[in-house]
Amino acid sequence: MLMAHPAVLEDLIAQYEALSLLGAKESTPQARQRLADISYSLCVATGTKDVDMAVIAARHRLSGARPEDDSLVQSAGTAEPAA
């Protein structure tokens, strides 16, 4: 499975939470569609079928979610020297 970049997940979570807080479900058709699109993107990015599970899965993939998370740390062998 392809893994979404943590920055993408963070952005999707922020958009989902903002739309949810603003009551997009009871708002304009455009706001409801945007919430549906963000929900779908979260599900695809996390390999889940439920938006609540997608948010949980996305948060677990973010840097700092687990002490052993090193997703943004380059190993010494892969760092390129500055020119």
Secondary structure, DSSP 8 states (H G I E B T S, - for coil): -----HHHHHHHHHHHHHHHHTTGGGS-HHHHHHHHHHHHHHHHHHT-SSHHHHHHHHHHHSTTSSTT--TT---TTT-----
